[in-house]
Amino acid sequence: MTRTNNLYLIIGALILVVAGLGFYVYREETKPEGVQISIGENGIKVEEN
């Protein structure tokens, strides 16, 4: 019984890693290109993508 539980644990961990990596890649691919300017409480922030 323990061997089967360990197998399910490993498969679940692999699924979480794949899902996390997929989300990370999606966020990186949908970032806007160019220069991003934001105005906040700390002043003006300019970032180049």
mmCIF entry with sequence, helices, sheets and N, C-alpha, C, O atoms, coordinates in Angstrom:
data_MODEL
# 
_entry.id   MODEL 
# 
_entity.id                         1 
_entity.type                       polymer 
_entity.pdbx_number_of_molecules   1 
# 
_entity_poly.entity_id                      1 
_entity_poly.type                           'polypeptide(L)' 
_entity_poly.nstd_linkage                   no 
_entity_poly.nstd_monomer                   no 
_entity_poly.pdbx_seq_one_letter_code       MTRTNNLYLIIGALILVVAGLGFYVYREETKPEGVQISIGENGIKVEEN 
_entity_poly.pdbx_seq_one_letter_code_can   MTRTNNLYLIIGALILVVAGLGFYVYREETKPEGVQISIGENGIKVEEN 
_entity_poly.pdbx_strand_id                 A 
# 
loop_
_entity_poly_seq.entity_id 
_entity_poly_seq.num 
_entity_poly_seq.mon_id 
_entity_poly_seq.hetero 
1 1  MET n 
1 2  THR n 
1 3  ARG n 
1 4  THR n 
1 5  ASN n 
1 6  ASN n 
1 7  LEU n 
1 8  TYR n 
1 9  LEU n 
1 10 ILE n 
1 11 ILE n 
1 12 GLY n 
1 13 ALA n 
1 14 LEU n 
1 15 ILE n 
1 16 LEU n 
1 17 VAL n 
1 18 VAL n 
1 19 ALA n 
1 20 GLY n 
1 21 LEU n 
1 22 GLY n 
1 23 PHE n 
1 24 TYR n 
1 25 VAL n 
1 26 TYR n 
1 27 ARG n 
1 28 GLU n 
1 29 GLU n 
1 30 THR n 
1 31 LYS n 
1 32 PRO n 
1 33 GLU n 
1 34 GLY n 
1 35 VAL n 
1 36 GLN n 
1 37 ILE n 
1 38 SER n 
1 39 ILE n 
1 40 GLY n 
1 41 GLU n 
1 42 ASN n 
1 43 GLY n 
1 44 ILE n 
1 45 LYS n 
1 46 VAL n 
1 47 GLU n 
1 48 GLU n 
1 49 ASN n 
# 
_struct_asym.id          A 
_struct_asym.entity_id   1 
# 
_struct_conf.conf_type_id            HELX_P 
_struct_conf.id                      HELX_P1 
_struct_conf.pdbx_PDB_helix_id       AA1 
_struct_conf.beg_label_comp_id       THR 
_struct_conf.beg_label_asym_id       A 
_struct_conf.beg_label_seq_id        2 
_struct_conf.pdbx_beg_PDB_ins_code   ? 
_struct_conf.end_label_comp_id       GLU 
_struct_conf.end_label_asym_id       A 
_struct_conf.end_label_seq_id        29 
_struct_conf.pdbx_end_PDB_ins_code   ? 
_struct_conf.beg_auth_comp_id        THR 
_struct_conf.beg_auth_asym_id        A 
_struct_conf.beg_auth_seq_id         2 
_struct_conf.end_auth_comp_id        GLU 
_struct_conf.end_auth_asym_id        A 
_struct_conf.end_auth_seq_id         29 
_struct_conf.pdbx_PDB_helix_class    1 
_struct_conf.details                 ? 
_struct_conf.pdbx_PDB_helix_length   28 
# 
_struct_conf_type.id          HELX_P 
_struct_conf_type.criteria    ? 
_struct_conf_type.reference   ? 
# 
_struct_sheet.id               AA1 
_struct_sheet.type             ? 
_struct_sheet.number_strands   2 
_struct_sheet.details          ? 
# 
_struct_sheet_order.sheet_id     AA1 
_struct_sheet_order.range_id_1   1 
_struct_sheet_order.range_id_2   2 
_struct_sheet_order.offset       ? 
_struct_sheet_order.sense        anti-parallel 
# 
loop_
_struct_sheet_range.sheet_id 
_struct_sheet_range.id 
_struct_sheet_range.beg_label_comp_id 
_struct_sheet_range.beg_label_asym_id 
_struct_sheet_range.beg_label_seq_id 
_struct_sheet_range.pdbx_beg_PDB_ins_code 
_struct_sheet_range.end_label_comp_id 
_struct_sheet_range.end_label_asym_id 
_struct_sheet_range.end_label_seq_id 
_struct_sheet_range.pdbx_end_PDB_ins_code 
_struct_sheet_range.beg_auth_comp_id 
_struct_sheet_range.beg_auth_asym_id 
_struct_sheet_range.beg_auth_seq_id 
_struct_sheet_range.end_auth_comp_id 
_struct_sheet_range.end_auth_asym_id 
_struct_sheet_range.end_auth_seq_id 
AA1 1 VAL A 35 ? GLY A 40 ? VAL A 35 GLY A 40 
AA1 2 GLY A 43 ? GLU A 48 ? GLY A 43 GLU A 48 
# 
loop_
_atom_site.group_PDB 
_atom_site.id 
_atom_site.type_symbol 
_atom_site.label_atom_id 
_atom_site.label_alt_id 
_atom_site.label_comp_id 
_atom_site.label_asym_id 
_atom_site.label_entity_id 
_atom_site.label_seq_id 
_atom_site.pdbx_PDB_ins_code 
_atom_site.Cartn_x 
_atom_site.Cartn_y 
_atom_site.Cartn_z 
_atom_site.occupancy 
_atom_site.B_iso_or_equiv 
_atom_site.pdbx_formal_charge 
_atom_site.auth_seq_id 
_atom_site.auth_comp_id 
_atom_site.auth_asym_id 
_atom_site.auth_atom_id 
_atom_site.pdbx_PDB_model_num 
ATOM 1   N N  . MET A 1 1  ? 0.824  -1.207 0.000   1.00 0.00 ? 1  MET A N  1 
ATOM 2   C CA . MET A 1 1  ? 0.000  0.000  0.000   1.00 0.00 ? 1  MET A CA 1 
ATOM 3   C C  . MET A 1 1  ? 0.862  1.263  0.000   1.00 0.00 ? 1  MET A C  1 
ATOM 4   O O  . MET A 1 1  ? 0.505  2.241  -0.656  1.00 0.00 ? 1  MET A O  1 
ATOM 5   N N  . THR A 1 2  ? 1.966  1.266  0.704   1.00 0.00 ? 2  THR A N  1 
ATOM 6   C CA . THR A 1 2  ? 2.827  2.444  0.777   1.00 0.00 ? 2  THR A CA 1 
ATOM 7   C C  . THR A 1 2  ? 3.459  2.741  -0.573  1.00 0.00 ? 2  THR A C  1 
ATOM 8   O O  . THR A 1 2  ? 3.619  3.905  -0.940  1.00 0.00 ? 2  THR A O  1 
ATOM 9   N N  . ARG A 1 3  ? 3.817  1.708  -1.310  1.00 0.00 ? 3  ARG A N  1 
ATOM 10  C CA . ARG A 1 3  ? 4.445  1.905  -2.612  1.00 0.00 ? 3  ARG A CA 1 
ATOM 11  C C  . ARG A 1 3  ? 3.491  2.610  -3.572  1.00 0.00 ? 3  ARG A C  1 
ATOM 12  O O  . ARG A 1 3  ? 3.901  3.488  -4.331  1.00 0.00 ? 3  ARG A O  1 
ATOM 13  N N  . THR A 1 4  ? 2.221  2.224  -3.534  1.00 0.00 ? 4  THR A N  1 
ATOM 14  C CA . THR A 1 4  ? 1.217  2.858  -4.390  1.00 0.00 ? 4  THR A CA 1 
ATOM 15  C C  . THR A 1 4  ? 1.021  4.318  -3.996  1.00 0.00 ? 4  THR A C  1 
ATOM 16  O O  . THR A 1 4  ? 0.889  5.183  -4.862  1.00 0.00 ? 4  THR A O  1 
ATOM 17  N N  . ASN A 1 5  ? 1.001  4.595  -2.692  1.00 0.00 ? 5  ASN A N  1 
ATOM 18  C CA . ASN A 1 5  ? 0.839  5.979  -2.235  1.00 0.00 ? 5  ASN A CA 1 
ATOM 19  C C  . ASN A 1 5  ? 2.022  6.838  -2.666  1.00 0.00 ? 5  ASN A C  1 
ATOM 20  O O  . ASN A 1 5  ? 1.838  7.993  -3.048  1.00 0.00 ? 5  ASN A O  1 
ATOM 21  N N  . ASN A 1 6  ? 3.227  6.291  -2.609  1.00 0.00 ? 6  ASN A N  1 
ATOM 22  C CA . ASN A 1 6  ? 4.409  7.035  -3.048  1.00 0.00 ? 6  ASN A CA 1 
ATOM 23  C C  . ASN A 1 6  ? 4.335  7.341  -4.539  1.00 0.00 ? 6  ASN A C  1 
ATOM 24  O O  . ASN A 1 6  ? 4.725  8.422  -4.979  1.00 0.00 ? 6  ASN A O  1 
ATOM 25  N N  . LEU A 1 7  ? 3.840  6.395  -5.301  1.00 0.00 ? 7  LEU A N  1 
ATOM 26  C CA . LEU A 1 7  ? 3.704  6.604  -6.744  1.00 0.00 ? 7  LEU A CA 1 
ATOM 27  C C  . LEU A 1 7  ? 2.713  7.732  -7.025  1.00 0.00 ? 7  LEU A C  1 
ATOM 28  O O  . LEU A 1 7  ? 2.972  8.583  -7.877  1.00 0.00 ? 7  LEU A O  1 
ATOM 29  N N  . TYR A 1 8  ? 1.583  7.748  -6.319  1.00 0.00 ? 8  TYR A N  1 
ATOM 30  C CA . TYR A 1 8  ? 0.607  8.829  -6.489  1.00 0.00 ? 8  TYR A CA 1 
ATOM 31  C C  . TYR A 1 8  ? 1.201  10.174 -6.080  1.00 0.00 ? 8  TYR A C  1 
ATOM 32  O O  . TYR A 1 8  ? 0.932  11.192 -6.717  1.00 0.00 ? 8  TYR A O  1 
ATOM 33  N N  . LEU A 1 9  ? 2.003  10.182 -5.026  1.00 0.00 ? 9  LEU A N  1 
ATOM 34  C CA . LEU A 1 9  ? 2.640  11.410 -4.575  1.00 0.00 ? 9  LEU A CA 1 
ATOM 35  C C  . LEU A 1 9  ? 3.605  11.949 -5.629  1.00 0.00 ? 9  LEU A C  1 
ATOM 36  O O  . LEU A 1 9  ? 3.624  13.150 -5.897  1.00 0.00 ? 9  LEU A O  1 
ATOM 37  N N  . ILE A 1 10 ? 4.397  11.074 -6.221  1.00 0.00 ? 10 ILE A N  1 
ATOM 38  C CA . ILE A 1 10 ? 5.346  11.480 -7.257  1.00 0.00 ? 10 ILE A CA 1 
ATOM 39  C C  . ILE A 1 10 ? 4.614  11.999 -8.490  1.00 0.00 ? 10 ILE A C  1 
ATOM 40  O O  . ILE A 1 10 ? 5.003  13.018 -9.060  1.00 0.00 ? 10 ILE A O  1 
ATOM 41  N N  . ILE A 1 11 ? 3.563  11.309 -8.902  1.00 0.00 ? 11 ILE A N  1 
ATOM 42  C CA . ILE A 1 11 ? 2.788  11.742 -10.073 1.00 0.00 ? 11 ILE A CA 1 
ATOM 43  C C  . ILE A 1 11 ? 2.127  13.092 -9.801  1.00 0.00 ? 11 ILE A C  1 
ATOM 44  O O  . ILE A 1 11 ? 2.107  13.954 -10.679 1.00 0.00 ? 11 ILE A O  1 
ATOM 45  N N  . GLY A 1 12 ? 1.586  13.287 -8.597  1.00 0.00 ? 12 GLY A N  1 
ATOM 46  C CA . GLY A 1 12 ? 0.966  14.563 -8.245  1.00 0.00 ? 12 GLY A CA 1 
ATOM 47  C C  . GLY A 1 12 ? 1.979  15.700 -8.258  1.00 0.00 ? 12 GLY A C  1 
ATOM 48  O O  . GLY A 1 12 ? 1.683  16.797 -8.733  1.00 0.00 ? 12 GLY A O  1 
ATOM 49  N N  . ALA A 1 13 ? 3.183  15.435 -7.733  1.00 0.00 ? 13 ALA A N  1 
ATOM 50  C CA . ALA A 1 13 ? 4.229  16.458 -7.722  1.00 0.00 ? 13 ALA A CA 1 
ATOM 51  C C  . ALA A 1 13 ? 4.636  16.819 -9.146  1.00 0.00 ? 13 ALA A C  1 
ATOM 52  O O  . ALA A 1 13 ? 4.842  17.994 -9.449  1.00 0.00 ? 13 ALA A O  1 
ATOM 53  N N  . LEU A 1 14 ? 4.753  15.832 -10.018 1.00 0.00 ? 14 LEU A N  1 
ATOM 54  C CA . LEU A 1 14 ? 5.104  16.101 -11.413 1.00 0.00 ? 14 LEU A CA 1 
ATOM 55  C C  . LEU A 1 14 ? 4.028  16.928 -12.109 1.00 0.00 ? 14 LEU A C  1 
ATOM 56  O O  . LEU A 1 14 ? 4.339  17.817 -12.902 1.00 0.00 ? 14 LEU A O  1 
ATOM 57  N N  . ILE A 1 15 ? 2.781  16.639 -11.817 1.00 0.00 ? 15 ILE A N  1 
ATOM 58  C CA . ILE A 1 15 ? 1.690  17.412 -12.410 1.00 0.00 ? 15 ILE A CA 1 
ATOM 59  C C  . ILE A 1 15 ? 1.758  18.870 -11.951 1.00 0.00 ? 15 ILE A C  1 
ATOM 60  O O  . ILE A 1 15 ? 1.551  19.785 -12.748 1.00 0.00 ? 15 ILE A O  1 
ATOM 61  N N  . LEU A 1 16 ? 2.049  19.086 -10.660 1.00 0.00 ? 16 LEU A N  1 
ATOM 62  C CA . LEU A 1 16 ? 2.168  20.454 -10.155 1.00 0.00 ? 16 LEU A CA 1 
ATOM 63  C C  . LEU A 1 16 ? 3.335  21.197 -10.803 1.00 0.00 ? 16 LEU A C  1 
ATOM 64  O O  . LEU A 1 16 ? 3.216  22.383 -11.113 1.00 0.00 ? 16 LEU A O  1 
ATOM 65  N N  . VAL A 1 17 ? 4.453  20.516 -11.010 1.00 0.00 ? 17 VAL A N  1 
ATOM 66  C CA . VAL A 1 17 ? 5.612  21.148 -11.639 1.00 0.00 ? 17 VAL A CA 1 
ATOM 67  C C  . VAL A 1 17 ? 5.292  21.530 -13.078 1.00 0.00 ? 17 VAL A C  1 
ATOM 68  O O  . VAL A 1 17 ? 5.633  22.629 -13.515 1.00 0.00 ? 17 VAL A O  1 
ATOM 69  N N  . VAL A 1 18 ? 4.648  20.649 -13.811 1.00 0.00 ? 18 VAL A N  1 
ATOM 70  C CA . VAL A 1 18 ? 4.298  20.934 -15.206 1.00 0.00 ? 18 VAL A CA 1 
ATOM 71  C C  . VAL A 1 18 ? 3.305  22.094 -15.282 1.00 0.00 ? 18 VAL A C  1 
ATOM 72  O O  . VAL A 1 18 ? 3.431  22.965 -16.143 1.00 0.00 ? 18 VAL A O  1 
ATOM 73  N N  . ALA A 1 19 ? 2.320  22.106 -14.384 1.00 0.00 ? 19 ALA A N  1 
ATOM 74  C CA . ALA A 1 19 ? 1.339  23.193 -14.382 1.00 0.00 ? 19 ALA A CA 1 
ATOM 75  C C  . ALA A 1 19 ? 2.013  24.521 -14.044 1.00 0.00 ? 19 ALA A C  1 
ATOM 76  O O  . ALA A 1 19 ? 1.720  25.537 -14.674 1.00 0.00 ? 19 ALA A O  1 
ATOM 77  N N  . GLY A 1 20 ? 2.903  24.528 -13.069 1.00 0.00 ? 20 GLY A N  1 
ATOM 78  C CA . GLY A 1 20 ? 3.609  25.755 -12.700 1.00 0.00 ? 20 GLY A CA 1 
ATOM 79  C C  . GLY A 1 20 ? 4.486  26.262 -13.820 1.00 0.00 ? 20 GLY A C  1 
ATOM 80  O O  . GLY A 1 20 ? 4.520  27.463 -14.090 1.00 0.00 ? 20 GLY A O  1 
ATOM 81  N N  . LEU A 1 21 ? 5.196  25.360 -14.476 1.00 0.00 ? 21 LEU A N  1 
ATOM 82  C CA . LEU A 1 21 ? 6.047  25.747 -15.600 1.00 0.00 ? 21 LEU A CA 1 
ATOM 83  C C  . LEU A 1 21 ? 5.212  26.290 -16.757 1.00 0.00 ? 21 LEU A C  1 
ATOM 84  O O  . LEU A 1 21 ? 5.603  27.261 -17.405 1.00 0.00 ? 21 LEU A O  1 
ATOM 85  N N  . GLY A 1 22 ? 4.081  25.676 -17.013 1.00 0.00 ? 22 GLY A N  1 
ATOM 86  C CA . GLY A 1 22 ? 3.188  26.161 -18.067 1.00 0.00 ? 22 GLY A CA 1 
ATOM 87  C C  . GLY A 1 22 ? 2.676  27.554 -17.775 1.00 0.00 ? 22 GLY A C  1 
ATOM 88  O O  . GLY A 1 22 ? 2.607  28.390 -18.675 1.00 0.00 ? 22 GLY A O  1 
ATOM 89  N N  . PHE A 1 23 ? 2.311  27.819 -16.511 1.00 0.00 ? 23 PHE A N  1 
ATOM 90  C CA . PHE A 1 23 ? 1.840  29.149 -16.130 1.00 0.00 ? 23 PHE A CA 1 
ATOM 91  C C  . PHE A 1 23 ? 2.955  30.179 -16.274 1.00 0.00 ? 23 PHE A C  1 
ATOM 92  O O  . PHE A 1 23 ? 2.714  31.293 -16.739 1.00 0.00 ? 23 PHE A O  1 
ATOM 93  N N  . TYR A 1 24 ? 4.167  29.817 -15.880 1.00 0.00 ? 24 TYR A N  1 
ATOM 94  C CA . TYR A 1 24 ? 5.310  30.722 -15.991 1.00 0.00 ? 24 TYR A CA 1 
ATOM 95  C C  . TYR A 1 24 ? 5.579  31.080 -17.455 1.00 0.00 ? 24 TYR A C  1 
ATOM 96  O O  . TYR A 1 24 ? 5.775  32.249 -17.786 1.00 0.00 ? 24 TYR A O  1 
ATOM 97  N N  . VAL A 1 25 ? 5.587  30.081 -18.316 1.00 0.00 ? 25 VAL A N  1 
ATOM 98  C CA . VAL A 1 25 ? 5.832  30.315 -19.747 1.00 0.00 ? 25 VAL A CA 1 
ATOM 99  C C  . VAL A 1 25 ? 4.721  31.182 -20.334 1.00 0.00 ? 25 VAL A C  1 
ATOM 100 O O  . VAL A 1 25 ? 4.993  32.079 -21.132 1.00 0.00 ? 25 VAL A O  1 
ATOM 101 N N  . TYR A 1 26 ? 3.478  30.924 -19.950 1.00 0.00 ? 26 TYR A N  1 
ATOM 102 C CA . TYR A 1 26 ? 2.359  31.734 -20.438 1.00 0.00 ? 26 TYR A CA 1 
ATOM 103 C C  . TYR A 1 26 ? 2.532  33.194 -20.036 1.00 0.00 ? 26 TYR A C  1 
ATOM 104 O O  . TYR A 1 26 ? 2.333  34.087 -20.859 1.00 0.00 ? 26 TYR A O  1 
ATOM 105 N N  . ARG A 1 27 ? 2.900  33.449 -18.778 1.00 0.00 ? 27 ARG A N  1 
ATOM 106 C CA . ARG A 1 27 ? 3.102  34.830 -18.315 1.00 0.00 ? 27 ARG A CA 1 
ATOM 107 C C  . ARG A 1 27 ? 4.229  35.509 -19.060 1.00 0.00 ? 27 ARG A C  1 
ATOM 108 O O  . ARG A 1 27 ? 4.123  36.686 -19.402 1.00 0.00 ? 27 ARG A O  1 
ATOM 109 N N  . GLU A 1 28 ? 5.306  34.791 -19.319 1.00 0.00 ? 28 GLU A N  1 
ATOM 110 C CA . GLU A 1 28 ? 6.438  35.380 -20.025 1.00 0.00 ? 28 GLU A CA 1 
ATOM 111 C C  . GLU A 1 28 ? 6.089  35.675 -21.483 1.00 0.00 ? 28 GLU A C  1 
ATOM 112 O O  . GLU A 1 28 ? 6.555  36.671 -22.036 1.00 0.00 ? 28 GLU A O  1 
ATOM 113 N N  . GLU A 1 29 ? 5.291  34.840 -22.100 1.00 0.00 ? 29 GLU A N  1 
ATOM 114 C CA . GLU A 1 29 ? 4.929  35.034 -23.510 1.00 0.00 ? 29 GLU A CA 1 
ATOM 115 C C  . GLU A 1 29 ? 3.918  36.156 -23.693 1.00 0.00 ? 29 GLU A C  1 
ATOM 116 O O  . GLU A 1 29 ? 3.865  36.757 -24.766 1.00 0.00 ? 29 GLU A O  1 
ATOM 117 N N  . THR A 1 30 ? 3.113  36.455 -22.677 1.00 0.00 ? 30 THR A N  1 
ATOM 118 C CA . THR A 1 30 ? 2.088  37.477 -22.831 1.00 0.00 ? 30 THR A CA 1 
ATOM 119 C C  . THR A 1 30 ? 2.519  38.833 -22.285 1.00 0.00 ? 30 THR A C  1 
ATOM 120 O O  . THR A 1 30 ? 1.705  39.754 -22.219 1.00 0.00 ? 30 THR A O  1 
ATOM 121 N N  . LYS A 1 31 ? 3.783  38.973 -21.892 1.00 0.00 ? 31 LYS A N  1 
ATOM 122 C CA . LYS A 1 31 ? 4.271  40.273 -21.434 1.00 0.00 ? 31 LYS A CA 1 
ATOM 123 C C  . LYS A 1 31 ? 4.279  41.255 -22.597 1.00 0.00 ? 31 LYS A C  1 
ATOM 124 O O  . LYS A 1 31 ? 4.600  40.881 -23.725 1.00 0.00 ? 31 LYS A O  1 
ATOM 125 N N  . PRO A 1 32 ? 3.928  42.506 -22.330 1.00 0.00 ? 32 PRO A N  1 
ATOM 126 C CA . PRO A 1 32 ? 3.975  43.502 -23.404 1.00 0.00 ? 32 PRO A CA 1 
ATOM 127 C C  . PRO A 1 32 ? 5.419  43.808 -23.804 1.00 0.00 ? 32 PRO A C  1 
ATOM 128 O O  . PRO A 1 32 ? 6.318  43.811 -22.963 1.00 0.00 ? 32 PRO A O  1 
ATOM 129 N N  . GLU A 1 33 ? 5.626  44.059 -25.069 1.00 0.00 ? 33 GLU A N  1 
ATOM 130 C CA . GLU A 1 33 ? 6.953  44.391 -25.593 1.00 0.00 ? 33 GLU A CA 1 
ATOM 131 C C  . GLU A 1 33 ? 7.185  45.889 -25.495 1.00 0.00 ? 33 GLU A C  1 
ATOM 132 O O  . GLU A 1 33 ? 6.232  46.668 -25.514 1.00 0.00 ? 33 GLU A O  1 
ATOM 133 N N  . GLY A 1 34 ? 8.441  46.298 -25.390 1.00 0.00 ? 34 GLY A N  1 
ATOM 134 C CA . GLY A 1 34 ? 8.781  47.712 -25.418 1.00 0.00 ? 34 GLY A CA 1 
ATOM 135 C C  . GLY A 1 34 ? 9.023  48.295 -24.042 1.00 0.00 ? 34 GLY A C  1 
ATOM 136 O O  . GLY A 1 34 ? 9.537  47.619 -23.151 1.00 0.00 ? 34 GLY A O  1 
ATOM 137 N N  . VAL A 1 35 ? 8.651  49.552 -23.873 1.00 0.00 ? 35 VAL A N  1 
ATOM 138 C CA . VAL A 1 35 ? 8.889  50.284 -22.634 1.00 0.00 ? 35 VAL A CA 1 
ATOM 139 C C  . VAL A 1 35 ? 7.589  50.382 -21.856 1.00 0.00 ? 35 VAL A C  1 
ATOM 140 O O  . VAL A 1 35 ? 6.532  50.674 -22.416 1.00 0.00 ? 35 VAL A O  1 
ATOM 141 N N  . GLN A 1 36 ? 7.683  50.131 -20.553 1.00 0.00 ? 36 GLN A N  1 
ATOM 142 C CA . GLN A 1 36 ? 6.510  50.218 -19.691 1.00 0.00 ? 36 GLN A CA 1 
ATOM 143 C C  . GLN A 1 36 ? 6.749  51.323 -18.666 1.00 0.00 ? 36 GLN A C  1 
ATOM 144 O O  . GLN A 1 36 ? 7.761  51.322 -17.965 1.00 0.00 ? 36 GLN A O  1 
ATOM 145 N N  . ILE A 1 37 ? 5.804  52.270 -18.584 1.00 0.00 ? 37 ILE A N  1 
ATOM 146 C CA . ILE A 1 37 ? 5.907  53.383 -17.649 1.00 0.00 ? 37 ILE A CA 1 
ATOM 147 C C  . ILE A 1 37 ? 4.760  53.274 -16.655 1.00 0.00 ? 37 ILE A C  1 
ATOM 148 O O  . ILE A 1 37 ? 3.597  53.172 -17.045 1.00 0.00 ? 37 ILE A O  1 
ATOM 149 N N  . SER A 1 38 ? 5.097  53.296 -15.356 1.00 0.00 ? 38 SER A N  1 
ATOM 150 C CA . SER A 1 38 ? 4.052  53.251 -14.339 1.00 0.00 ? 38 SER A CA 1 
ATOM 151 C C  . SER A 1 38 ? 4.292  54.356 -13.315 1.00 0.00 ? 38 SER A C  1 
ATOM 152 O O  . SER A 1 38 ? 5.430  54.658 -12.957 1.00 0.00 ? 38 SER A O  1 
ATOM 153 N N  . ILE A 1 39 ? 3.197  54.947 -12.854 1.00 0.00 ? 39 ILE A N  1 
ATOM 154 C CA . ILE A 1 39 ? 3.258  56.007 -11.848 1.00 0.00 ? 39 ILE A CA 1 
ATOM 155 C C  . ILE A 1 39 ? 2.565  55.487 -10.600 1.00 0.00 ? 39 ILE A C  1 
ATOM 156 O O  . ILE A 1 39 ? 1.397  55.101 -10.643 1.00 0.00 ? 39 ILE A O  1 
ATOM 157 N N  . GLY A 1 40 ? 3.288  55.478 -9.490  1.00 0.00 ? 40 GLY A N  1 
ATOM 158 C CA . GLY A 1 40 ? 2.732  54.962 -8.251  1.00 0.00 ? 40 GLY A CA 1 
ATOM 159 C C  . GLY A 1 40 ? 3.104  55.837 -7.076  1.00 0.00 ? 40 GLY A C  1 
ATOM 160 O O  . GLY A 1 40 ? 3.521  56.984 -7.236  1.00 0.00 ? 40 GLY A O  1 
ATOM 161 N N  . GLU A 1 41 ? 2.943  55.271 -5.885  1.00 0.00 ? 41 GLU A N  1 
ATOM 162 C CA . GLU A 1 41 ? 3.232  56.005 -4.661  1.00 0.00 ? 41 GLU A CA 1 
ATOM 163 C C  . GLU A 1 41 ? 4.721  56.331 -4.536  1.00 0.00 ? 41 GLU A C  1 
ATOM 164 O O  . GLU A 1 41 ? 5.087  57.338 -3.930  1.00 0.00 ? 41 GLU A O  1 
ATOM 165 N N  . ASN A 1 42 ? 5.572  55.491 -5.102  1.00 0.00 ? 42 ASN A N  1 
ATOM 166 C CA . ASN A 1 42 ? 7.021  55.688 -5.016  1.00 0.00 ? 42 ASN A CA 1 
ATOM 167 C C  . ASN A 1 42 ? 7.594  56.535 -6.149  1.00 0.00 ? 42 ASN A C  1 
ATOM 168 O O  . ASN A 1 42 ? 8.810  56.694 -6.246  1.00 0.00 ? 42 ASN A O  1 
ATOM 169 N N  . GLY A 1 43 ? 6.744  57.070 -6.993  1.00 0.00 ? 43 GLY A N  1 
ATOM 170 C CA . GLY A 1 43 ? 7.201  57.913 -8.090  1.00 0.00 ? 43 GLY A CA 1 
ATOM 171 C C  . GLY A 1 43 ? 6.988  57.250 -9.434  1.00 0.00 ? 43 GLY A C  1 
ATOM 172 O O  . GLY A 1 43 ? 6.141  56.368 -9.580  1.00 0.00 ? 43 GLY A O  1 
ATOM 173 N N  . ILE A 1 44 ? 7.759  57.680 -10.408 1.00 0.00 ? 44 ILE A N  1 
ATOM 174 C CA . ILE A 1 44 ? 7.666  57.181 -11.779 1.00 0.00 ? 44 ILE A CA 1 
ATOM 175 C C  . ILE A 1 44 ? 8.658  56.044 -11.967 1.00 0.00 ? 44 ILE A C  1 
ATOM 176 O O  . ILE A 1 44 ? 9.811  56.136 -11.544 1.00 0.00 ? 44 ILE A O  1 
ATOM 177 N N  . LYS A 1 45 ? 8.199  54.968 -12.606 1.00 0.00 ? 45 LYS A N  1 
ATOM 178 C CA . LYS A 1 45 ? 9.040  53.798 -12.845 1.00 0.00 ? 45 LYS A CA 1 
ATOM 179 C C  . LYS A 1 45 ? 9.009  53.487 -14.332 1.00 0.00 ? 45 LYS A C  1 
ATOM 180 O O  . LYS A 1 45 ? 7.934  53.338 -14.913 1.00 0.00 ? 45 LYS A O  1 
ATOM 181 N N  . VAL A 1 46 ? 10.190 53.388 -14.958 1.00 0.00 ? 46 VAL A N  1 
ATOM 182 C CA . VAL A 1 46 ? 10.300 53.087 -16.375 1.00 0.00 ? 46 VAL A CA 1 
ATOM 183 C C  . VAL A 1 46 ? 11.037 51.763 -16.506 1.00 0.00 ? 46 VAL A C  1 
ATOM 184 O O  . VAL A 1 46 ? 12.152 51.615 -16.006 1.00 0.00 ? 46 VAL A O  1 
ATOM 185 N N  . GLU A 1 47 ? 10.402 50.785 -17.193 1.00 0.00 ? 47 GLU A N  1 
ATOM 186 C CA . GLU A 1 47 ? 11.023 49.478 -17.411 1.00 0.00 ? 47 GLU A CA 1 
ATOM 187 C C  . GLU A 1 47 ? 11.081 49.187 -18.891 1.00 0.00 ? 47 GLU A C  1 
ATOM 188 O O  . GLU A 1 47 ? 10.135 49.468 -19.627 1.00 0.00 ? 47 GLU A O  1 
ATOM 189 N N  . GLU A 1 48 ? 12.198 48.620 -19.330 1.00 0.00 ? 48 GLU A N  1 
ATOM 190 C CA . GLU A 1 48 ? 12.331 48.190 -20.716 1.00 0.00 ? 48 GLU A CA 1 
ATOM 191 C C  . GLU A 1 48 ? 12.172 46.673 -20.748 1.00 0.00 ? 48 GLU A C  1 
ATOM 192 O O  . GLU A 1 48 ? 12.852 45.954 -20.015 1.00 0.00 ? 48 GLU A O  1 
ATOM 193 N N  . ASN A 1 49 ? 11.272 46.195 -21.598 1.00 0.00 ? 49 ASN A N  1 
ATOM 194 C CA . ASN A 1 49 ? 11.038 44.747 -21.676 1.00 0.00 ? 49 ASN A CA 1 
ATOM 195 C C  . ASN A 1 49 ? 11.851 44.136 -22.741 1.00 0.00 ? 49 ASN A C  1 
ATOM 196 O O  . ASN A 1 49 ? 11.784 42.925 -22.952 1.00 0.00 ? 49 ASN A O  1 
# 
